[in-house]
């Protein structure tokens, strides 16, 4: 039934299952065509008893389905990509030349089916990832003739005056043109807590405005700004990153030449080209062409269920080979969101009262630190403050129960306190404020009654993560961050991570990752910020924390964690190791059986058609083995 929009009627299309099958048929026509041709030939040969017609059907299937595969393999060889499907391609060509359509049609089904499974796995992963790549700023709000106009970011020129609203990503590098601005710079610099910038201060594209709207004067065009430079750095890293050698292709490098030599010797001594074809047919590496992609697909599906989106099967394999795991700090090992670590009383008031007063005046602010106070004070009564006033980037004030309450930085509170706050500052800093902590004072009628200590807390799953990785055989675990060394070493100590490198620029992170790759081999890098993107792209496998959307970071990564749980990195490595173990078992069994069959076929005891049937039995065995990956 069909109807117009708004009429209340629906357009009823094909059932979802039918649409899915139709989509597969369109995307992967050769394996479906080969299967249909094989089944039609079997029906004609054994049910209708018309074997000659069956031969024509099989031969058509072999030629129509096989030639595109032959051409594709030839193109890869021209590009010097030595893959596992060379033997299958030679068997297809020989089957056409020697008029052995049944055996050739089976090889066509096997080779095209393996490629279809691999492409399907890649498509599923990349489709799930598309929604994450949305962070890059595309628009800016520019003052034009006294009004604000929304313009493409590429149209912004140095000297243009822009307005940056709360929550906006800075579209270009520039300088602050308002008295103050409160920015979350974690994505670019790795600093975990918001920073207040003053008029005239330079700021970088890619940072986020977490305070009131402010004016920005562009100092660089979009393509010369920090965000664009990091994107270029990512592209360069991806270009220079060597392609991951697939597990199947590693085995093909020695198995393929061995097979070709045996086939040539068999044809020479038996004086029969059919003997050579039989050797190629039984040697067709089904475990490499078909079973390994199935194992990879099962691993990709299992990873997706665990909240890990992997872009390709090759990345799953490389994760399983990991020798080194490196982490960023802010937003990766830490939550990336400030929290109130402690409330320190400085007068007669109890902790709960200090917190209640602070929350009463902070509840009207959208500043990240105000939100942290509100979370800590959840459940406490918070009367509505009167005469509320916000000092952008410095603090807030208001009247609660007839008393003036001020919550803010040392500089703000010093201007309203009845006396110097230096003794309280030293007491809190020395006794309670460790690395990475930020202090806000709470004043009531000009008297300091307490202090709030903020930190970017370490994730709860982090303390046992390094031990979990070492249990998987990864002895080298490190921390690379743009944050300062004192903060980094504090987090590394609590996480049990022995190696720390801090104060790193994005290009320096790339250099460090390259050093680890050259020294140790397969290196995994885990991060979430814009400043991690190039390092993720240059690692053997880059893993992005993408629960909140990771933009260029997700685009640069080989895998993305859709759940806010960094311990899933260890789960992904364990899954990759299991996939490699199961796939190797199938490969060794399959290739061992093929070597035995090649020896038998080289003496003329196996016909090409019989060899194809035997190879299909091996297919089933290694496929069932591959399914164990889940």
N, C-alpha and C positions, 0 to 999 in steps of 0.2 A: 504494500500500500504506500502510495506516495502522497505528498501534500506540500503546500507552500509553508515557508517559515512563518511561525506565528499562528498557524491555523489549528495547532494542537495535534496535528497528524505527524507521524514520523515516517522517514524514509527507511524502509526495511531492506537492507542489503543481504548479501550472502552471509551465512553463519560465520562466526569468527574462525572456527577451525578450517572451514573451506577457504577463507581469505588467506590464512596462514599457508596452507598448502599451495595455493595459487601463487603467493609471493615466492615461496621456495622454488616452484617450477620456473618462474621468470628469472630468478637470480641464479639458479644452478641447473640449466637445461640439460647439460651433457650427461650427468649421472642418471637423471630420470629417463632420458632418451636411451641410454645404454641398458638400463634395467628393463625398460619396456621392450627393447629389441631382443634381449636375451630371453625374456619370458615368452615373447611371441614365437621366437624360433623353437624353443622347447615344446611349446604347444603344437606347432606345425610338425615337428619331428616325431614326437612320441604319442600325441593324441590324434592328430589328423593324418599321421603317417605320410607326410609329404616332406621327406628330408631334403630334397633338392630345393624346394621353396624356402625351407628353413635356412639353408646355406646362403641363399641370396639375402634373406633378412639379416642374418648375422654379418654378412660381408658389408651390407649397407651401413649397419650399426658401427662396424669397425672403422670404415672409411670416414663416414660423416662425423662420428664422435671422436675418432682418433686423430685426425689431421690437425684440429685446433690444439690438441695437447702436444703433438709433435712440434708444431710451430712455436708454441709457448716455451717448450723446453729448449729449442734451438736458440731462441732469443736470449734466454738466460745464460746459455753457454757462450754466446757471443759477448755477453757482458761479464764473462768469466765467473758466473755464479754456478758453481758445481753443486748440484742438488741431488737428492736421493731418488729422483724420478727418472734418471738417465736410463737405467736398465729397463724400466717399464716402457719408455719411449722407443728404445731399440727393439723391444719385443713387439710393439705395435707395428713398427715399420717392417720387421721380418715377417709378421703374420700376414700383412697385406701382400708382401712380395711372394710369399710361399703358399698363398691361398689357404690359410688356416683361420677362418673367420671366427669359429667358436672360441678358441683360445684367446684370440686378439680382443674379442668383445668383452671377455671377462677382465682382461687387463685394463681396457678402457674404463669399465665400471669402477674397478678398484682405484685407478689413478685419479679419475675425476671425482670420485666420492671422497677420497682423502683430501683433495684440494678444497672441495666444497665445505667439508667439516671445518677445516682450518679457517677459511674465509668467514664462515658463519660465526665462529668463536670471536674473531676479531671484530666483526660487525656488532655483535651483542655488547662487547666491552665498550667500543667507542660510542655507540648510541647512548649508553648509560652515562657516559662522561660529558656529553655535549652540554647538558644543563649546568655544568659547573663552570664553564668557561665564559663568564659574564662580567668579570670585574673591571676590565679595561675601560677607563673613562672615554666615552665617545662624544659627550656633549659638554659645553661650558656655558655659563651665564655671564654675558658680557654687557657692560654699560654701553648704550648706544643712543645718542641724542636724548640723554636724560632718562632713558628707560632701560630696563634689563631685557635683553634678547637672548634666546636660547640658540646657540650656534654650534656647528660641528667643531670638535676640538682642533681639527686641522686648520681651521680658519683663524685661530688665536695667534696673534703676533706679539713680539716683545713690546712692552709699553701699554698693552691693552689692560684695562681695569676690569676685573672680574669680581663677582660675588660668589662666595663658597658657602653653601647652606649647611646646616647641621646634617651630618651623615654622608655628605658628598665626598667623593675621592678627588683630591686635587688634580686637575687635568693637566697642568703644566708646572714647571719650576717657576718660582716667583718670590716676591717679598711681601711681607704683611703690610697692608695699608690701613689697618684698623689698630686701635690701641693694643688689643691683645687677641690671641687666637689659641684655642686649646686643641691640640692635634694628637691623634694616635699614630705614632711613627713606627710601630712594631713591624709592619709589613715591609718597611724599607730598611730601618736601622737595627731592628731587633730589640729596641728599648721597650720594656714591657708596660710601663705606666705612662699615662698621657703626659704631654709636655706643654707648658704654656710658652708661647712665642710672642714677642713684643713687636711693636711697629718697626718696620725696617728689617726685621730678621729674615734671612733667606729660608725658604722651605722647599721641599721636593715633591714632585708629582708622585702619586701612589700612596701618599699619606692620607689620613681620613680626618675630617673635621668632626670632633666629638663635642664641641661647644656651640655657642651661638654663631650665627652667620657672620662672616667677616669679609672685608675686601682684600683682594690680592692683585698685585701688579705683576703681570707676566714678564719674566726676564729671559725666557727661552721659548721658542716655538715648540709645539708638541713633539715633533720628530727629534729635537735635540734635548728633550727633557729626560729626567732620570728614569721614568717609566719606560720610555722608548729605548733608552740605552740598555736597560736590563732585558727588554724583549730582544734587541739585537744580540746581546750577549747569549741569550738562550738559543737563538737560531744558530749562532756560530758554534756553540757547544754541541748542538744536535748534529750539525754538519760534520764536525770533527770526531764525533763519537763513533767508534768502529761498530759495524753491524754485529749483532749477536749471532754467533754461529749456532744454528739449531742442532739439537741432539741428533736428529735423523741424519743431517748432513755430515756430522762428525764421523758417524759410522760409514756413510756412503763413500767417504774419501778413500777408504781401503777396500770396502766390499765391492764397489763398482768395477775398479780395474781388475780385481781378482776374478770376478764373474766373466768379464769380457775375454780375459786370457783363457779361461777354461772353455768358453764357448768356441773360441777360435781353434784351440787344440782338439776339441771334440769333433768339430767339422773336418779338420785336416785328417785325423786318424780314422774316423768313421766314414769319411768321404760322403757326408750327407749334411745338407744345410738344415734339414729338419731336426737333426740331432742338436745343432747349435741353437735352433729356436726352442727346442725342449729345455735346454739348459737355461736359456734366458727366461722362459716362462716360470720354471720352478725356482729360479733365483730372484724373480721379481720381489723386491723387498717390501712385502706387505706390512711387516711390523713398522717399517719406516714411513711408508706412504699412508697407511690407513690407521694402524693401531696407535701410533704416537699422537696424531691429531686428536683421536678420541680421548686418550688420556689427558691431553691438554685441555680439551673442551670440558671434561668432567672437573678438572681442577679449576678452570675459570668459573664454572657454575658454582662450585663449592665455595670459592673465594667470594663470589657475589653474594651468596647467602650469608656469609660472615661479615658483609659490609665492606669488602675489598673489591674495587673495580679495577681489573687488570686490562690494559689496552691490547695486549697481544699474548699469544702462546709463548713466544720467544721470551717475553718478560717473566712469565711463570717459571720457565726453565732457568733463567738467569738468577731469579730470586732463590731458587733451590741450590744454586752453586755459591751463594754468598759466603765470603770469607771475612768481610768487614762490614760493620753497620755504623754509620755516622748520623748524629741527630743535631738538628737545630735546637735552640732552647725555647725562646718565647713562642707560645702557642703550640709547641710540640711536646716538650717535656713538662712545660708549665701550661696552665689553663689559658694564658693570654688575656685573662680578665682579672682586674684588681679585686682583691677581697680584703676585709678588715681582719688582720691577723690577731690583733690584740687591742684592748682598751686599757689604757694605763691611767688610774686615778691620781690626781695631783692635789686633791684637797679632801674634804670630809665626805664628799658625795660618793655613793657606791658606784660600781661599774655600770649597773643597769640604768641608773639615773643619768650618768654621763652619756651613755648611748642613746637613751630616750630623748634627751635634749638635742643631741646632735641630729638624730633622725627627724625630729620635728621641723627643723629648719632646712634640712637637706631634701626633704620629700618633694619639694617643688622644683628641684634642679634636675636636669637631664645629664649632668656630668657623670662620667663613669665612676668616679669616686663617691659621688652622692648615691648612685645606685648600689654601690657596695655597702654603704652604711645602711641603706634601706633593707638590704638582704640580711645583714647581721642583726638588725633590730626587729626582724619579723616576729610578730606575736606581742611586742611591747606596745602599750598605748602611746599614740603619737598625736598630741593635740595640734590643731592647725595653728601655725605661727602667724602672727600679725606683722605688718610692716616688713614683709620679706624683701630682701634685696640680694642680688647676686653680683659678686665681683668677678668678672670673667677670668677664669684661669687661676683665681686666688682663693675663693671661698664664698660663703654665704652668711647672712645675718638675718635675724628676725626676733620678734618679741614672743616669748613663751611664758604664760602665767605671770605677766607683768615684769619679767626679767629679759634683758637684752642678751641674746645668745649669738655668739660668733663662732663659726667653724671654718678654719682655713689654714693657709700656710703660715710659716713663722713670720714672713715679712708682713702679711696682712694683720696678723694678731698683734705684732709689735706696735702697730699704729694705734691700737685701741686698748691695749693692756694698761693697767695702772702702774706697772713697773716692768723692768726688763725681764724677758723670758729666757735669758741665757742659762740660768741654773737649771730650769726645767728641761731645756733643750739638751743640755749635756747629760742630765740624768737619764732621760729617755733614750738618747742616742747610744750612750755607753752600755746601759744595762739591758735594753730591750730591742733596740733597732739594729738588726744585722744587715748583711749585704742585700741590696735590692729593695729595702724597705723605704717607704715614704711616710713622713710624719705630718699630721694635721693636729692643731691644737683646738680645744673646746674652751671658750671663755664665757663666763656668766657675769654680766655687769663688770666687765673689765678684768676679772680674776680668772686665771687659768685653773680649771677644775679637772682637766683630763687631756689625754692625747690619744689619737687614733693612729695605729700603725697599719699601713697598707702594704701588701705584697702581692706579687703574681704567684699564686700557690702552685707547688709542684703537683702534677696529676697523681691521683691516688694509686694508679696502677704502675707508676714509674719505678718506685724503689725495688721491686723484684724483677724488673724487665731485663737488666743487664745479666743477672744470674740465669734467667730463662734463655737468653741468647747464648750464653756460654754453654748451657746444657744442650743446645743444638749444634755445638761444635764451633761457634764463632768466638774466637778469643780476643779479637780486636774490636772494641766498642769505643767510640769517641764522640765528643761534643764540639761542633763548629758553630760559632755565633758571632753576630755583630755587636752583641751587648758587651759591657765592660768585664774585665777578667775577674774582679772580685765577685760579681753576681754569678758569673758562669761557673766559677770554681765551687761556690756554695751549692748550686744546683747539682753539679756533677758529683760532689761528695755525697749528697743525700740520695742521688740516683745510683751510686755505686759505679760510676763511669770513670775510668782511670785517666783518659786522655782528654785534655781541654785545649782548644785554641780559640781565643776571643778577640774582640775588636777588629773583626774581619769585614772588609768590603766585599760586595758580591763577586768581583773578579778574583779576590784572594781566596774566597771559598772554592771557586772553580779550580784554582791552582792546588789547594790542599787535597781536594777530591782526586785530582789527577795523580798526585804523589802517592796516595793510598792505592790507587788502581795499579800503578806501575810497580809498587813494592809488594802488594799482597794479592792482587787479582781482583775477582769480582767484588765490587764495592756497592753497598746500598746506602743511599742518602735519604733521610727523612726530614721534611720541613713543611712549613705552612705559609711563610711570608713571601712577599714579592722579592725580597733579597735572597731567597733560597732558590728561585726558579732556575737560574743558570747552573747552580750546583747540582740540582736534580737532573737537569738535562745532560750534564757531563758525567754523572755517575753511571755505573753499569746498570743499575736500576734506581730510578728516583721514585720515592713514594711521598705523595702530598697528603696533608691533613685537609680533607675537603668537606667536612661535615657542614661548614657554613658557606661553602663555595670558595674556591681557591683561585679562580681566574687564571692568569698566566702561569701560576704555579702548577695548577692541575694540568694545563695544556703541556707544560714542559715535562711532567712526570710520566713514568711508565705505569704507575698504579696510584689509585686514590682511595683513601680511607673515608667511607661515607659515614662511619660512626666515630664519635669523638672519643676514641680509645686507642692510644698509641701502642698498647700491648698487642693489637692485632697485627703489628709488624712481625712479631715472633710467630703468630699463627700462620701468616702468609709464608714465611720462610719454612716452617714445618710442613706446610702443604706442598710447597715447591720441592722440598727434599723427598717427600713421599711420592710425588708425581714422577720425579726422576728415577727413583728406585723401582717403581712399578713399570715404568716405560722401559728401563734397561732390562728388566727381567723378560719382558715380552720380546724386546729386540734380540737379546742373546738367544732365547729359545727359538725365535723365528729364523734368525740368520743361521743358527746351528743346524736347524732342520733343513734349511735351504742348501747349505753346504753338502749335507748328506745326500739330498735329492739330486744336486748337481752331479755328484759323483756317479750316482746310478744312471741319470739321464745321459751323461757323456758316453756311456757304453751302449746307448740305444735302447735301454730297457723301459723308457717312459716316452710315450707319444706326447706331442704338444697339448692336445685336448685333454688327455689324462692328467698331464702336469698342471693344467689350469684348474681342474677339479680338485686335485690334491692341495694346490695352493689356497683354494677357497676354504678348505677344511682348516688349514693353518690360520687363515684369516679369522675364522670364528674363534679359534682358541686364543689368539693374541688379543682379539677385541674384548672377549670376556675378561681376560686378565687386566686390560686397560680400564675396564669399568670399576675395578677395585679401588681406584684413586679416591672415590667419594667416601 
